[in-house]
Amino acid sequence: MNTCIIILSYADNEEKEKILNDCIISLKKLNLPILLVSHAPISENNQKLCDYSLYEKNNTLFKETDFFNHNLPITEANFNRQYFFGGISTRTYIQKKSYNASALNLLINGVNLANNLGFEHSLIWEFDFVLSDKSRDTILSLLEIINKNNHDCFYIPCKISGINASYPIPQILPIKKFVEYNSKIIVTPQDFINITKFQICEEWMYNFYKTLSNPLLISYDEYFSYFPDMLDNLSSSGLSNPLFNGLNSGVFIDKNDKKNWVFSIYNDTVFTVNYTCNLVFDGYEIQTYTNEVHPSCWSYNKIPKNISEEIINSDKFLSVYEKISYNNTDVIYEYKINKENLESISKAKVFFYL
């Protein structure tokens, strides 16, 4: 079985470069060719440890507002974050800023490269997982079983917020079948919609594996017995950054009555942010909010129903301006809610009364 290792990396500082270095050294014990794919520049030292390296400069990030004017295939079955406070619940299906496209592009680029190099299978690895001796023996045993029994792949099914998913590490996938499933890089919001249908990465991979007829798998409950010494998630991601996730803000539409709108903010992070929101209708500022928003703090205001009704029945619109400031960085979100995009926004940002 002609197998390689694809390492997906974003080592953008010295600490992460050291983690990546430890990861590569641990994987070299498998005696398989290593392909390193990264959205951050790769140090010469780490390049030399790998057989192939690919630096993809385009680290595609999308804001939630990039999707509001598209037809969104979102249903209640999609992954979402839901919060309860003050007699309402808000639910958001799109993060303020998402790196899901970037993560998938790393994988797609790596598999496309492996395919061009003639590999048949690939062990998929993330740069902040370090392989220790017992886990290494398990990987070698899995590769032997796949080869002997002609399995298509290896993955570990799990649940994320009730959604079927594949545990990210380790995975062993068939190169050509993955390329047939999808080899297209995500460049635009419409690409992201078409390819992922707003499935999270782990869910998307699970659904790929379900198309294969002869998978090898273990349950998540068995994970720690098979990989007892795995060092995992040694680097934090955008999930710890309120500019990406955990700040639930903006205008939300009542799932039971699209004429009911609220402005709401909830801070589900451990960080304090400075936040401004201005709502303008027909040339007049109808609401403004400027404040420090501390962890677990929330606020919401109803938007007058006569305004939402007029927007639904005319060509008028509500202009929304949000500015989020954190760690010397400002991110601005500007969008308009009108009768043309109300359906999409009402799928992405939902509230209901408790």
Beta strands, then each sheet from edge to edge (+ up, - down):
strand 1: 3-9
strand 2: 34-38
strand 3: 52-55
strand 4: 62-63
strand 5: 81-85
strand 6: 88-92
strand 7: 97-98
strand 8: 121-126
strand 9: 153-155
strand 10: 157-160
strand 11: 163-166
strand 12: 171-174
strand 13: 215-217
strand 14: 247-254
strand 15: 261-267
strand 16: 273-281
strand 17: 284-293
strand 18: 298-303
strand 19: 318-326
strand 20: 329-337
strand 21: 349-353
sheet 1: 3+ 2+ 1+ 8+ 12-
sheet 2: 4+ 7-
sheet 3: 5+ 6- 21+ 14+ 15- 18+
sheet 4: 9+ 13+
sheet 5: 10+ 11-
sheet 6: 17+ 16- 19+ 20-
end
